[in-house]
């Protein structure tokens, strides 16, 4: 059962994360053509409203998850994502583009709050098993983004900006079908009765409050790259969209490798050390991107940033899975996603106006400053801060609560 859940989750994570970057990759093309998008602040507004929409929907998704099979919810999610992507090419105004983009964000709201918690609960009892599973599901989402970046850039360059959306609408249906088939005979039904009152949500938030700065970094680091790196490479450094897609695929590709390897590295060096290395490296890379004098430096900084950023996600998921009881993990992982969405929405909105006023490189400088603050917050903390009494030590106990 655990293998089926992880396989299905990995497929749906690939589809969900791919869908989150496909339309933003189109934004620089629309900006260049002065069609639908004419200012960077519009990109910031699209990302802000889209992320906040996902935030609001996830509270409803958590409630529905206690009444419906996850398999059914993921089918609805997959079909909705594919249908929404197929609608985007028919937009003839910024408002129509916004509405279509919001549909994508709505149907992308299902995976993170419920399936990550399902994986965590299915792996209860083994710290090694949990580390490996979180690394695999995180790496699989990154792999979906790799293919999205590679395909969107070259399809748009070869044909037009509409073609990637049509192609991925069809390919997404195939991924959704495979993810659904993998769950045959597996039920998500649980005998646990979980309160979803406001008080329970606040208790859940309190249980993970020590990791909030980390979630904040994860959200803003992802959003500033997805929404503004394509424009930075294409507009500031005049890199064609095909090559831009390739560099962004390599960005997420390096993160995929680090994500898949998280379980091994966390046991070898300790969760705290791996997490701090990720934050410190990400800070340096963001400043390198922001102050890059030419494209080679910017690309090197971007690629290295992917390796550091994408390793923080399995780190944070493991911290939560190791400290929150199984009965509270659906709400806890919903908070993880929601806080990342809030930070991404705020930084993306500010980045849009900052880009119009000062230049497209300044979102990365802002994010670098904020990431440095997060690093300084965690640096003096002891190993016990990162997932239980031995959670930060290499050679940790196999008990995820220990």
Residue pairs with C-beta under 8 A, 6 or more apart in sequence:
1 122
1 186
2 122
2 123
2 129
2 133
4 182
4 183
4 184
4 185
4 186
5 118
5 119
5 122
5 183
5 186
6 119
6 122
6 133
6 136
6 137
7 182
8 71
8 74
8 179
8 180
8 182
8 183
8 186
9 111
9 115
9 116
9 118
9 119
9 137
9 140
10 136
10 137
10 140
10 141
11 140
11 175
11 178
11 179
11 182
12 74
12 77
12 78
12 111
12 115
12 175
12 176
12 179
13 111
13 115
13 137
13 138
13 140
13 141
13 144
14 140
14 141
14 143
14 144
14 147
14 175
15 78
15 81
15 144
15 172
15 175
15 176
15 179
16 77
16 81
16 108
16 110
16 111
16 112
16 141
16 144
17 141
17 142
17 144
17 145
17 148
18 144
18 145
18 147
18 148
18 168
18 172
19 81
19 85
19 104
19 107
19 108
19 148
19 168
19 172
20 104
20 108
20 145
20 226
21 145
21 148
21 149
21 152
21 226
21 248
22 85
22 148
22 152
22 164
22 165
22 168
23 85
23 88
23 101
23 104
23 165
24 43
24 47
24 226
24 227
24 230
25 148
25 149
25 152
25 153
25 156
25 164
25 230
25 241
25 245
25 248
26 88
26 152
26 156
26 161
26 164
26 165
27 37
27 43
27 46
27 227
27 230
27 231
28 230
28 231
28 234
28 235
28 241
28 244
29 156
29 161
29 241
30 36
30 37
30 97
30 161
31 37
31 38
31 40
31 43
31 231
31 235
32 234
32 235
36 91
36 93
36 94
36 97
37 43
37 94
37 97
39 352
39 356
40 228
40 231
40 351
40 352
40 353
40 355
40 356
40 360
41 352
41 353
41 355
41 356
42 94
42 352
43 227
43 228
43 231
43 348
43 352
44 227
44 348
44 349
44 350
44 351
44 352
44 353
44 355
45 349
45 352
46 97
46 98
46 101
46 227
47 223
47 226
47 227
47 344
47 345
47 348
47 349
47 352
48 345
48 346
48 348
48 349
48 352
49 98
49 102
49 345
50 101
50 102
50 104
50 105
51 105
51 219
51 223
51 341
51 342
51 344
51 345
51 348
52 341
52 342
52 345
53 102
53 105
53 106
53 109
54 105
54 106
54 108
54 109
54 337
54 341
55 338
55 341
55 342
55 345
57 105
57 106
57 109
58 109
58 112
58 113
58 334
58 337
58 338
58 341
59 334
59 338
61 73
61 109
61 110
61 113
61 114
61 334
62 113
62 114
62 196
62 330
62 331
62 334
63 196
64 73
65 73
65 113
65 114
65 188
65 330
66 194
66 196
66 330
69 187
69 188
69 189
70 114
70 115
70 118
70 183
70 188
71 180
71 183
71 186
71 188
73 110
73 114
74 110
74 111
74 115
74 176
74 179
74 180
74 183
75 176
75 180
76 107
76 110
77 107
77 108
77 109
77 110
77 111
78 107
78 172
78 173
78 175
78 176
78 179
78 180
79 107
79 173
79 176
80 103
80 106
80 107
81 104
81 107
81 108
81 172
81 176
82 168
82 169
82 170
82 172
82 173
82 176
83 103
83 169
84 100
84 103
84 104
84 106
84 107
85 104
85 165
85 168
85 169
85 172
86 165
86 166
86 169
87 100
87 103
88 97
88 100
88 101
88 104
88 165
89 161
89 162
89 165
89 166
90 96
90 100
91 97
91 100
112 333
112 334
112 336
112 337
113 330
113 333
113 334
113 337
113 338
114 330
114 333
114 334
115 137
116 134
116 137
116 317
116 333
116 336
117 329
117 330
117 332
117 333
117 334
118 188
119 133
119 134
119 137
120 130
120 133
120 134
120 317
120 320
120 321
120 326
120 329
120 333
121 326
121 329
123 129
123 130
123 133
123 321
123 400
124 130
124 326
124 400
125 399
125 400
126 398
126 400
127 322
127 396
127 397
127 398
127 399
127 400
127 402
128 263
128 267
128 398
130 318
130 321
130 322
130 400
131 262
131 263
131 266
131 267
131 314
131 318
132 263
134 262
134 263
134 314
134 317
134 318
134 321
135 259
135 260
135 261
135 262
135 263
135 314
136 260
138 259
138 262
138 310
138 313
138 314
138 317
139 256
139 257
139 259
139 260
139 314
142 252
142 253
142 255
142 256
142 259
142 310
143 256
144 175
145 249
145 252
146 249
146 252
146 253
146 256
147 249
148 168
149 245
149 246
149 248
149 249
149 251
149 252
150 245
150 246
150 249
151 164
151 167
151 168
151 245
152 164
152 168
152 245
153 241
153 242
153 243
153 244
153 245
153 246
153 248
153 249
154 241
154 242
154 245
154 246
155 163
155 164
155 167
156 163
156 164
156 241
156 242
156 245
157 240
157 241
157 242
158 242
192 326
192 327
194 200
194 327
194 328
194 330
194 331
196 331
200 331
201 331
201 335
203 328
204 324
204 328
204 331
204 332
204 334
204 335
205 335
207 323
207 324
207 328
207 332
208 319
208 320
208 323
208 324
208 332
208 335
208 336
210 385
211 316
211 319
211 320
211 336
212 339
213 373
213 374
213 377
213 378
214 275
214 279
214 312
214 315
214 316
214 319
214 374
214 378
215 316
215 335
215 336
215 339
215 340
215 343
216 339
216 340
216 342
216 343
216 370
216 374
217 279
217 282
217 312
217 343
217 370
217 371
217 374
218 309
218 312
218 313
218 316
218 340
218 343
219 339
219 340
219 341
219 342
219 343
219 344
219 345
219 347
220 343
220 344
220 346
220 347
220 348
220 367
220 370
220 371
221 282
221 286
221 305
221 309
221 312
221 367
221 371
222 309
222 340
222 344
223 343
223 344
223 345
223 347
223 348
224 344
224 347
224 348
224 351
224 363
224 364
224 366
224 367
225 248
225 251
225 302
225 305
225 306
225 309
227 348
227 351
228 348
228 351
228 355
228 360
228 363
228 364
229 248
229 251
229 302
230 241
230 244
230 248
231 355
231 360
232 289
232 298
232 360
232 361
232 364
233 239
233 243
233 244
233 247
233 248
233 295
233 298
233 299
233 302
234 240
234 241
234 244
235 360
236 298
236 359
236 360
236 361
237 294
237 295
237 298
238 295
239 247
239 295
247 299
247 302
247 303
248 302
250 303
250 306
251 302
251 303
251 305
251 306
252 306
252 310
253 306
254 303
254 304
254 306
254 307
254 310
255 306
255 307
255 309
255 310
255 311
256 310
257 307
258 265
258 307
258 308
258 310
258 311
259 310
259 311
259 313
259 314
262 274
262 311
262 314
262 315
262 318
263 314
265 274
265 311
266 274
266 315
266 318
266 394
266 396
267 394
267 395
267 396
268 394
269 277
269 394
270 383
270 392
270 393
270 394
270 396
271 315
271 318
271 319
271 383
271 386
271 387
271 391
271 392
271 393
271 396
272 381
272 383
272 385
272 386
272 392
272 393
273 392
273 394
274 311
274 315
275 312
275 315
275 378
275 386
276 375
276 378
276 379
277 308
278 308
278 309
278 311
278 312
278 315
279 308
279 312
279 371
279 374
279 375
279 378
280 375
281 304
281 305
281 307
281 308
282 305
282 308
282 309
282 312
282 371
283 368
283 371
283 372
283 375
285 301
285 302
285 304
285 305
285 308
286 301
286 305
286 364
286 365
286 367
286 368
286 371
287 364
287 365
287 368
288 297
288 298
288 300
288 301
288 304
289 298
289 301
289 302
289 305
289 361
289 364
289 368
290 361
290 362
290 363
290 364
290 365
290 368
291 361
291 365
292 298
292 301
292 361
315 386
316 336
317 333
317 336
318 387
319 386
319 387
319 391
320 329
320 332
320 333
320 336
321 329
321 400
322 387
322 388
322 391
322 400
322 401
323 387
323 388
323 391
323 401
324 332
347 363
347 366
347 367
347 370
350 363
350 366
351 362
351 363
351 366
351 367
354 362
354 363
354 366
355 362
355 363
378 385
382 392
383 390
383 391
383 392
383 393
384 390
384 391
384 392
385 392
386 392
387 396
387 400
388 396
388 397
388 399
388 400
388 401
388 402
389 402
390 396
390 397
390 402
391 402
396 402
